[in-house]
Every structure is written in structure tokens, then in C-alpha cells.
Amino acid sequence: MNEKPVICLGCAFWDTIFKVDHIPDHGTKILPEKAVQAASGMATAAAITIARLGGHVELWARIGDDPVGDSFLLDLSQEAVRTDHIRRIKDARTAFSTILVDSAGERLVVPYTDSSLENDPGWLPLGEIAEASAVLVDMRWLEGARAVLLEARRHGIPTILDADIAPPEALREMISLADHVLFSEPALLSLTSRGTPREALLEVAGNLRAEVVGVTLGAAGALIWQREQSEGTLYELPSLPIRAMDTLNAGDVWHGAYVYGLVNNWGVLRSAQIANVAAAIKCESFGGRLGSPRLPELLERSQALQPPFANIQGLHPQF
């Protein structure tokens, strides 16, 4: 196992998650079947996934100096995520969400981020990046993500971007800075007029210098474009068939498992395949990122995987 830490930077939320039969389309009162609270957010859930798989990981983020922040830090410490470089902002509130998850596993998310959480990345310990195994950033703190990606690139440290939905101009800037660009489907489609994820991925990948450009597609698995010398190959990676109970944080768990695989020399395709399995396992139980797997379960379930299908070859990037 790689002893160097993965640095995850970005979104830090405290989630309150309710399991309900259905999400109403009008004003009413509903009683949940279950409820949980947990530290979450994109970078946070990815970091916890890495830790659960046995990796060394730390989270760089901003939270408030409030009781919710206390709960957030306690939860992370129980998951073995290092929190030394989480900054607590005086008089600010920690970001939080209320989430409804229905019987089909779909969700309604209502997030709140306090504008008092400072965007200035000047406090980040960028000097520590040279000793990291990789960095993973999301799109929710652009100033911090930009600083980390640039510093990591300067030292030749692998850079991974969780390219979720954001203003197109921000997405275009950030995807130019990462070695591994991993889109959500809505984010990818927002950058092109192409009608399908496959067409959109090929168009976007052809204009980037990234080594890997991928998109997660929920139950359909993922598409991964990998640079191979002067050409690129697009691989279709199916997921496991499951009955989804809760899709919340599935993409974040995918990213965490993918990065864990990369830093432990599994290779891009095996890492992505096993990330599909990790996300599927997560979706089988209620509670958002609480369903992320441990390594023995993940490896056992991964035995059912089929080889990736390389369906398009010989694509020449256009810079």
C-alpha cells in the first residue's frame, strides 16, 4: 500500500438525510422512515472512501467555528481521515444539507453554504503537496483547487478533478489543469452540443492534455478515455446490476475508489472498474457516503466484473 497521503480538497458539508417513501411535489408534511447525519460533501466523501479502503488521506477544507463543525471533525476522525488542514473560520457556519431519499434511491438535496467561509487559499500548506501520492479536488472551492492543482503539477504529482456541474467557464479552466478529469454526466453535457455522453466525451477529451477523461453514468457504469501515446482509446466499463436504495454520494465514492486504485498501481482501467463496484455497493444501502465499502468486500464483489470494452480506437487529440 502507498504510504504517502492523498490530499483531497473541496466541499465539506454536514448532511442530514431522511429516507422517505416519495418526494412530494407540493407543500405538505411527511414522516421519514429513517434519518442519519454525517460529514459529507464531494471531496469529503471521496476522502472517507479512500480511508475505508485503507489508504492514507487528508482533507483540506473550510468549515465554521460552530457546533456543526465540531460534529464534522469528530465524524472524520472516526473514519481515520486526517483533519490537520481543515481551517475553521471564526463567526462562519459550517455548510450543511437536508436531503430526502425516496424508495427508488433518488434524492432531493437542499444545501446551504455560508458566504462567510473565506475563499482565499493563502493559508493552504502547499509545500506539503510534494510529498503526496496524488491530489483530488472538486469544483466547490475554485481558488483552493486551482492553487493545489498548479502546485501538484509543478512537482509531477498526479492530479484528479471531480468535474461536477459548475459554470462552464469555471469547468473549462479547471479541466485544463488536471491529469485525470472525471465528469458527472450533466457537467460533461454542459460543455458541448453533442447529444450523447460518448460523443461529448470524445469532443472534450480531444481538446485536453489530460491523460484520462471519464464520465460516470450511474447504473450504466462509466466511459473512460485514456491517452495511449499519440492516440486515445475510449473504454466502456459496465457497472454491477443492483437494486439501488440510495444514490447519494455514489459519484464521490467512485472518485475515492478510483484514486485509491491509482496510487496503489492498479492502473487506470482496473481502478475505474473497481470504482464502479464501490459506487454500486454504496447505492445498496441508505445513508449517503455511509455505504462506502471496506477493501475486502470491494475486492470480493469485483470478481464478477467483465473486461472493459474498447469500442473506439485511434482518436487523435486536437490541442
C-alpha beads as a LAMMPS data file, in Angstrom:
LAMMPS data file: protein, C-alpha beads

319 atoms
318 bonds

1 atom types
1 bond types

-500.0 500.0 xlo xhi
-500.0 500.0 ylo yhi
-500.0 500.0 zlo zhi

Masses

1 110.0

Atoms # bond

1 1 1 0.000 0.000 0.000
2 1 1 1.212 3.504 -0.816
3 1 1 2.289 5.182 2.420
4 1 1 2.147 8.704 1.013
5 1 1 -1.139 10.548 1.639
6 1 1 -3.746 11.501 -0.904
7 1 1 -4.758 15.133 -0.444
8 1 1 -8.454 15.836 -1.048
9 1 1 -9.566 19.470 -1.242
10 1 1 -13.015 20.936 -1.562
11 1 1 -16.538 20.504 -0.335
12 1 1 -17.176 19.991 3.405
13 1 1 -20.831 19.537 4.422
14 1 1 -22.804 18.182 7.334
15 1 1 -25.657 16.138 5.864
16 1 1 -28.997 15.326 7.457
17 1 1 -30.502 12.539 5.349
18 1 1 -34.117 11.379 5.565
19 1 1 -35.452 8.196 3.967
20 1 1 -38.986 8.779 2.687
21 1 1 -41.423 6.821 0.561
22 1 1 -41.626 9.550 -2.073
23 1 1 -40.566 13.136 -2.608
24 1 1 -43.719 15.295 -2.669
25 1 1 -44.371 17.779 -5.459
26 1 1 -46.471 20.086 -3.273
27 1 1 -46.393 21.605 0.199
28 1 1 -47.058 19.018 2.911
29 1 1 -45.581 17.277 5.955
30 1 1 -44.073 13.800 5.607
31 1 1 -42.624 11.456 8.211
32 1 1 -39.310 9.752 7.378
33 1 1 -38.693 6.044 7.842
34 1 1 -35.049 6.631 8.805
35 1 1 -32.675 9.524 9.414
36 1 1 -28.890 9.828 9.677
37 1 1 -26.369 12.641 9.965
38 1 1 -22.808 12.507 8.658
39 1 1 -19.851 14.512 7.406
40 1 1 -20.073 14.636 3.643
41 1 1 -19.531 16.708 0.516
42 1 1 -17.728 15.642 -2.644
43 1 1 -14.085 15.807 -1.538
44 1 1 -15.059 14.710 1.975
45 1 1 -16.901 11.577 0.844
46 1 1 -14.048 10.698 -1.517
47 1 1 -11.534 11.082 1.315
48 1 1 -13.570 8.839 3.601
49 1 1 -13.809 6.226 0.851
50 1 1 -10.018 6.218 0.485
51 1 1 -9.614 5.862 4.256
52 1 1 -12.111 2.994 4.452
53 1 1 -10.161 1.141 1.777
54 1 1 -7.037 1.502 3.894
55 1 1 -5.389 4.492 2.249
56 1 1 -3.655 7.415 3.909
57 1 1 -5.657 10.556 3.218
58 1 1 -6.140 14.080 4.475
59 1 1 -8.853 16.631 3.786
60 1 1 -8.120 20.294 3.130
61 1 1 -11.276 22.335 3.540
62 1 1 -13.041 25.210 5.303
63 1 1 -15.675 24.881 7.995
64 1 1 -17.229 27.178 10.560
65 1 1 -16.210 27.596 14.181
66 1 1 -19.543 26.182 15.326
67 1 1 -21.085 23.015 16.842
68 1 1 -21.789 21.613 13.369
69 1 1 -18.085 21.950 12.613
70 1 1 -17.308 20.064 15.831
71 1 1 -19.522 17.200 14.658
72 1 1 -17.916 17.255 11.214
73 1 1 -14.401 16.910 12.633
74 1 1 -15.419 14.170 15.068
75 1 1 -17.001 12.164 12.259
76 1 1 -13.878 12.434 10.104
77 1 1 -11.607 11.424 12.979
78 1 1 -13.680 8.272 13.433
79 1 1 -13.079 7.459 9.754
80 1 1 -9.273 7.909 10.028
81 1 1 -9.164 10.959 7.757
82 1 1 -6.503 13.490 8.783
83 1 1 -8.024 16.866 9.597
84 1 1 -4.928 18.945 10.429
85 1 1 -5.515 21.247 7.461
86 1 1 -9.211 21.920 7.822
87 1 1 -9.495 25.617 8.580
88 1 1 -12.159 26.842 10.986
89 1 1 -13.473 30.292 10.076
90 1 1 -14.476 32.483 13.012
91 1 1 -18.147 33.549 13.020
92 1 1 -18.911 31.387 9.961
93 1 1 -21.318 28.460 9.788
94 1 1 -20.258 25.054 8.524
95 1 1 -22.000 24.169 5.255
96 1 1 -24.945 21.807 5.720
97 1 1 -27.597 19.992 3.686
98 1 1 -31.021 18.495 4.187
99 1 1 -31.597 15.544 1.862
100 1 1 -34.629 13.408 1.071
101 1 1 -34.026 9.939 -0.398
102 1 1 -37.075 8.163 -1.836
103 1 1 -37.903 4.477 -2.206
104 1 1 -36.271 4.357 -5.659
105 1 1 -32.996 5.701 -4.288
106 1 1 -33.311 9.116 -5.918
107 1 1 -32.784 12.227 -3.838
108 1 1 -33.650 15.865 -3.310
109 1 1 -30.735 17.879 -1.907
110 1 1 -31.065 21.308 -0.277
111 1 1 -27.530 22.580 0.505
112 1 1 -26.574 25.772 2.304
113 1 1 -23.110 27.354 2.211
114 1 1 -22.363 30.378 4.377
115 1 1 -20.888 33.243 2.356
116 1 1 -18.601 33.955 5.344
117 1 1 -16.470 30.900 4.505
118 1 1 -13.405 32.632 3.084
119 1 1 -12.266 31.771 -0.457
120 1 1 -8.664 32.953 -0.041
121 1 1 -6.349 29.904 -0.368
122 1 1 -3.327 31.699 1.067
123 1 1 -3.325 29.578 4.238
124 1 1 -3.013 26.255 2.403
125 1 1 0.220 24.338 3.193
126 1 1 1.164 23.940 -0.465
127 1 1 4.681 22.861 0.474
128 1 1 3.290 19.508 1.631
129 1 1 1.950 18.609 -1.809
130 1 1 5.372 17.443 -2.999
131 1 1 5.103 14.529 -0.531
132 1 1 1.595 13.455 -1.589
133 1 1 0.768 10.404 -3.702
134 1 1 -1.984 12.315 -5.549
135 1 1 -4.374 15.239 -5.164
136 1 1 -8.128 15.168 -5.733
137 1 1 -10.124 18.394 -5.891
138 1 1 -13.755 19.244 -6.573
139 1 1 -15.431 22.306 -8.087
140 1 1 -16.790 23.850 -4.889
141 1 1 -13.738 25.891 -3.843
142 1 1 -12.156 27.033 -7.074
143 1 1 -9.452 29.207 -5.543
144 1 1 -8.173 26.372 -3.396
145 1 1 -8.488 23.798 -6.169
146 1 1 -6.564 25.969 -8.616
147 1 1 -3.718 26.502 -6.151
148 1 1 -3.452 22.797 -5.346
149 1 1 -3.587 21.623 -8.971
150 1 1 -0.916 24.072 -10.083
151 1 1 1.415 23.163 -7.220
152 1 1 0.899 19.438 -7.766
153 1 1 1.611 19.789 -11.477
154 1 1 4.835 21.641 -10.648
155 1 1 6.015 18.609 -8.655
156 1 1 4.718 15.939 -11.027
157 1 1 2.097 14.735 -8.533
158 1 1 -0.969 13.109 -10.185
159 1 1 -3.960 15.461 -10.256
160 1 1 -7.591 14.330 -10.304
161 1 1 -10.574 16.641 -10.809
162 1 1 -14.128 15.820 -9.737
163 1 1 -15.669 17.788 -12.609
164 1 1 -19.228 18.188 -11.381
165 1 1 -21.730 20.773 -12.545
166 1 1 -20.416 24.343 -12.360
167 1 1 -20.406 27.443 -14.566
168 1 1 -18.983 26.357 -17.958
169 1 1 -16.164 28.904 -17.864
170 1 1 -15.033 27.570 -14.469
171 1 1 -15.213 23.982 -15.701
172 1 1 -13.163 24.790 -18.797
173 1 1 -10.452 26.389 -16.705
174 1 1 -10.219 23.586 -14.164
175 1 1 -10.285 20.679 -16.628
176 1 1 -7.218 22.182 -18.300
177 1 1 -5.249 21.782 -15.051
178 1 1 -5.833 18.098 -14.218
179 1 1 -4.266 14.829 -15.392
180 1 1 -7.459 12.864 -14.706
181 1 1 -10.704 14.710 -15.481
182 1 1 -13.745 12.826 -14.179
183 1 1 -17.081 14.324 -15.211
184 1 1 -20.594 13.854 -13.976
185 1 1 -22.905 13.419 -16.966
186 1 1 -24.645 16.824 -16.562
187 1 1 -21.300 18.627 -16.263
188 1 1 -19.920 16.962 -19.385
189 1 1 -23.006 17.704 -21.467
190 1 1 -22.932 21.357 -20.370
191 1 1 -19.665 21.855 -22.291
192 1 1 -20.808 20.657 -25.707
193 1 1 -23.795 20.458 -28.010
194 1 1 -23.158 16.762 -28.611
195 1 1 -26.188 14.654 -27.818
196 1 1 -24.690 11.618 -26.094
197 1 1 -22.104 11.210 -23.330
198 1 1 -19.870 9.234 -25.695
199 1 1 -19.855 11.954 -28.355
200 1 1 -19.411 14.677 -25.751
201 1 1 -16.536 12.864 -24.062
202 1 1 -14.670 12.396 -27.329
203 1 1 -15.065 16.047 -28.232
204 1 1 -13.919 17.335 -24.844
205 1 1 -11.057 14.830 -24.497
206 1 1 -9.753 15.761 -27.927
207 1 1 -9.128 19.305 -26.744
208 1 1 -7.384 18.500 -23.462
209 1 1 -3.885 17.441 -22.481
210 1 1 -5.228 15.185 -19.727
211 1 1 -4.074 11.577 -19.561
212 1 1 -7.565 10.345 -18.695
213 1 1 -11.004 11.853 -19.281
214 1 1 -14.013 9.985 -17.958
215 1 1 -17.694 10.307 -17.188
216 1 1 -19.709 8.384 -14.617
217 1 1 -23.134 7.268 -15.838
218 1 1 -24.868 5.846 -12.781
219 1 1 -26.298 2.387 -13.399
220 1 1 -24.718 2.383 -16.879
221 1 1 -21.214 2.435 -15.386
222 1 1 -18.588 4.748 -16.850
223 1 1 -16.816 5.775 -20.034
224 1 1 -13.051 6.236 -19.772
225 1 1 -10.907 7.835 -22.472
226 1 1 -7.232 7.081 -21.973
227 1 1 -4.336 8.637 -23.839
228 1 1 -2.084 5.993 -25.355
229 1 1 1.000 7.561 -26.931
230 1 1 -0.299 9.926 -29.654
231 1 1 -3.772 8.427 -29.726
232 1 1 -6.618 7.824 -27.339
233 1 1 -8.924 4.883 -26.705
234 1 1 -12.419 5.050 -25.278
235 1 1 -13.436 2.227 -22.958
236 1 1 -16.925 1.319 -21.825
237 1 1 -16.963 -0.044 -18.282
238 1 1 -20.280 -1.542 -17.150
239 1 1 -21.348 -1.488 -13.525
240 1 1 -22.793 -4.274 -11.406
241 1 1 -26.557 -4.850 -11.539
242 1 1 -28.028 -3.886 -8.161
243 1 1 -31.234 -2.660 -6.551
244 1 1 -30.449 0.946 -5.657
245 1 1 -31.568 2.098 -2.222
246 1 1 -29.757 5.450 -2.154
247 1 1 -27.689 7.083 -4.919
248 1 1 -26.436 9.965 -2.748
249 1 1 -22.606 10.316 -2.892
250 1 1 -22.260 7.499 -5.432
251 1 1 -20.039 9.622 -7.668
252 1 1 -17.918 10.739 -4.721
253 1 1 -17.344 7.148 -3.633
254 1 1 -16.447 6.335 -7.254
255 1 1 -13.785 9.047 -7.252
256 1 1 -12.333 7.938 -3.938
257 1 1 -12.054 4.308 -5.027
258 1 1 -10.536 5.350 -8.365
259 1 1 -7.838 7.430 -6.685
260 1 1 -7.108 4.637 -4.198
261 1 1 -6.529 2.299 -7.122
262 1 1 -4.314 4.762 -8.970
263 1 1 -1.944 5.379 -6.076
264 1 1 -1.691 1.646 -5.413
265 1 1 -0.681 0.859 -9.003
266 1 1 -3.875 -0.840 -10.129
267 1 1 -3.800 1.056 -13.418
268 1 1 -6.471 3.314 -14.874
269 1 1 -8.891 0.705 -16.198
270 1 1 -8.829 -1.605 -13.174
271 1 1 -9.180 1.412 -10.878
272 1 1 -12.201 2.620 -12.837
273 1 1 -13.779 -0.831 -12.950
274 1 1 -13.436 -1.285 -9.209
275 1 1 -14.697 2.257 -8.661
276 1 1 -17.869 1.171 -10.475
277 1 1 -18.233 -1.634 -7.949
278 1 1 -17.585 0.671 -4.981
279 1 1 -20.295 3.068 -6.157
280 1 1 -22.727 0.198 -6.717
281 1 1 -22.123 -1.171 -3.212
282 1 1 -22.703 2.285 -1.766
283 1 1 -26.065 2.506 -3.538
284 1 1 -27.310 -0.708 -1.923
285 1 1 -27.766 0.906 1.493
286 1 1 -29.305 4.082 2.870
287 1 1 -27.156 6.850 4.287
288 1 1 -25.159 8.521 1.530
289 1 1 -21.415 8.008 1.916
290 1 1 -22.018 5.790 4.981
291 1 1 -22.492 2.947 2.496
292 1 1 -18.963 3.159 1.063
293 1 1 -17.257 -0.254 1.247
294 1 1 -14.228 -1.675 3.004
295 1 1 -11.495 -3.250 0.892
296 1 1 -12.315 -6.969 1.442
297 1 1 -15.940 -6.502 0.349
298 1 1 -14.890 -4.398 -2.620
299 1 1 -12.388 -6.955 -3.880
300 1 1 -14.815 -9.837 -3.387
301 1 1 -17.604 -8.107 -5.312
302 1 1 -15.162 -7.068 -8.045
303 1 1 -14.640 -10.704 -9.030
304 1 1 -17.891 -10.505 -11.006
305 1 1 -16.560 -7.782 -13.306
306 1 1 -16.329 -8.248 -17.050
307 1 1 -13.300 -6.959 -19.022
308 1 1 -13.637 -3.384 -20.294
309 1 1 -14.863 -2.983 -23.856
310 1 1 -12.691 -0.747 -26.033
311 1 1 -15.267 0.472 -28.512
312 1 1 -13.441 3.321 -30.225
313 1 1 -9.759 3.444 -31.082
314 1 1 -7.258 5.673 -32.831
315 1 1 -8.611 9.034 -31.689
316 1 1 -6.094 11.803 -32.214
317 1 1 -6.268 14.628 -29.642
318 1 1 -6.627 18.128 -31.062
319 1 1 -4.972 20.742 -28.853

Bonds

1 1 1 2
2 1 2 3
3 1 3 4
4 1 4 5
5 1 5 6
6 1 6 7
7 1 7 8
8 1 8 9
9 1 9 10
10 1 10 11
11 1 11 12
12 1 12 13
13 1 13 14
14 1 14 15
15 1 15 16
16 1 16 17
17 1 17 18
18 1 18 19
19 1 19 20
20 1 20 21
21 1 21 22
22 1 22 23
23 1 23 24
24 1 24 25
25 1 25 26
26 1 26 27
27 1 27 28
28 1 28 29
29 1 29 30
30 1 30 31
31 1 31 32
32 1 32 33
33 1 33 34
34 1 34 35
35 1 35 36
36 1 36 37
37 1 37 38
38 1 38 39
39 1 39 40
40 1 40 41
41 1 41 42
42 1 42 43
43 1 43 44
44 1 44 45
45 1 45 46
46 1 46 47
47 1 47 48
48 1 48 49
49 1 49 50
50 1 50 51
51 1 51 52
52 1 52 53
53 1 53 54
54 1 54 55
55 1 55 56
56 1 56 57
57 1 57 58
58 1 58 59
59 1 59 60
60 1 60 61
61 1 61 62
62 1 62 63
63 1 63 64
64 1 64 65
65 1 65 66
66 1 66 67
67 1 67 68
68 1 68 69
69 1 69 70
70 1 70 71
71 1 71 72
72 1 72 73
73 1 73 74
74 1 74 75
75 1 75 76
76 1 76 77
77 1 77 78
78 1 78 79
79 1 79 80
80 1 80 81
81 1 81 82
82 1 82 83
83 1 83 84
84 1 84 85
85 1 85 86
86 1 86 87
87 1 87 88
88 1 88 89
89 1 89 90
90 1 90 91
91 1 91 92
92 1 92 93
93 1 93 94
94 1 94 95
95 1 95 96
96 1 96 97
97 1 97 98
98 1 98 99
99 1 99 100
100 1 100 101
101 1 101 102
102 1 102 103
103 1 103 104
104 1 104 105
105 1 105 106
106 1 106 107
107 1 107 108
108 1 108 109
109 1 109 110
110 1 110 111
111 1 111 112
112 1 112 113
113 1 113 114
114 1 114 115
115 1 115 116
116 1 116 117
117 1 117 118
118 1 118 119
119 1 119 120
120 1 120 121
121 1 121 122
122 1 122 123
123 1 123 124
124 1 124 125
125 1 125 126
126 1 126 127
127 1 127 128
128 1 128 129
129 1 129 130
130 1 130 131
131 1 131 132
132 1 132 133
133 1 133 134
134 1 134 135
135 1 135 136
136 1 136 137
137 1 137 138
138 1 138 139
139 1 139 140
140 1 140 141
141 1 141 142
142 1 142 143
143 1 143 144
144 1 144 145
145 1 145 146
146 1 146 147
147 1 147 148
148 1 148 149
149 1 149 150
150 1 150 151
151 1 151 152
152 1 152 153
153 1 153 154
154 1 154 155
155 1 155 156
156 1 156 157
157 1 157 158
158 1 158 159
159 1 159 160
160 1 160 161
161 1 161 162
162 1 162 163
163 1 163 164
164 1 164 165
165 1 165 166
166 1 166 167
167 1 167 168
168 1 168 169
169 1 169 170
170 1 170 171
171 1 171 172
172 1 172 173
173 1 173 174
174 1 174 175
175 1 175 176
176 1 176 177
177 1 177 178
178 1 178 179
179 1 179 180
180 1 180 181
181 1 181 182
182 1 182 183
183 1 183 184
184 1 184 185
185 1 185 186
186 1 186 187
187 1 187 188
188 1 188 189
189 1 189 190
190 1 190 191
191 1 191 192
192 1 192 193
193 1 193 194
194 1 194 195
195 1 195 196
196 1 196 197
197 1 197 198
198 1 198 199
199 1 199 200
200 1 200 201
201 1 201 202
202 1 202 203
203 1 203 204
204 1 204 205
205 1 205 206
206 1 206 207
207 1 207 208
208 1 208 209
209 1 209 210
210 1 210 211
211 1 211 212
212 1 212 213
213 1 213 214
214 1 214 215
215 1 215 216
216 1 216 217
217 1 217 218
218 1 218 219
219 1 219 220
220 1 220 221
221 1 221 222
222 1 222 223
223 1 223 224
224 1 224 225
225 1 225 226
226 1 226 227
227 1 227 228
228 1 228 229
229 1 229 230
230 1 230 231
231 1 231 232
232 1 232 233
233 1 233 234
234 1 234 235
235 1 235 236
236 1 236 237
237 1 237 238
238 1 238 239
239 1 239 240
240 1 240 241
241 1 241 242
242 1 242 243
243 1 243 244
244 1 244 245
245 1 245 246
246 1 246 247
247 1 247 248
248 1 248 249
249 1 249 250
250 1 250 251
251 1 251 252
252 1 252 253
253 1 253 254
254 1 254 255
255 1 255 256
256 1 256 257
257 1 257 258
258 1 258 259
259 1 259 260
260 1 260 261
261 1 261 262
262 1 262 263
263 1 263 264
264 1 264 265
265 1 265 266
266 1 266 267
267 1 267 268
268 1 268 269
269 1 269 270
270 1 270 271
271 1 271 272
272 1 272 273
273 1 273 274
274 1 274 275
275 1 275 276
276 1 276 277
277 1 277 278
278 1 278 279
279 1 279 280
280 1 280 281
281 1 281 282
282 1 282 283
283 1 283 284
284 1 284 285
285 1 285 286
286 1 286 287
287 1 287 288
288 1 288 289
289 1 289 290
290 1 290 291
291 1 291 292
292 1 292 293
293 1 293 294
294 1 294 295
295 1 295 296
296 1 296 297
297 1 297 298
298 1 298 299
299 1 299 300
300 1 300 301
301 1 301 302
302 1 302 303
303 1 303 304
304 1 304 305
305 1 305 306
306 1 306 307
307 1 307 308
308 1 308 309
309 1 309 310
310 1 310 311
311 1 311 312
312 1 312 313
313 1 313 314
314 1 314 315
315 1 315 316
316 1 316 317
317 1 317 318
318 1 318 319
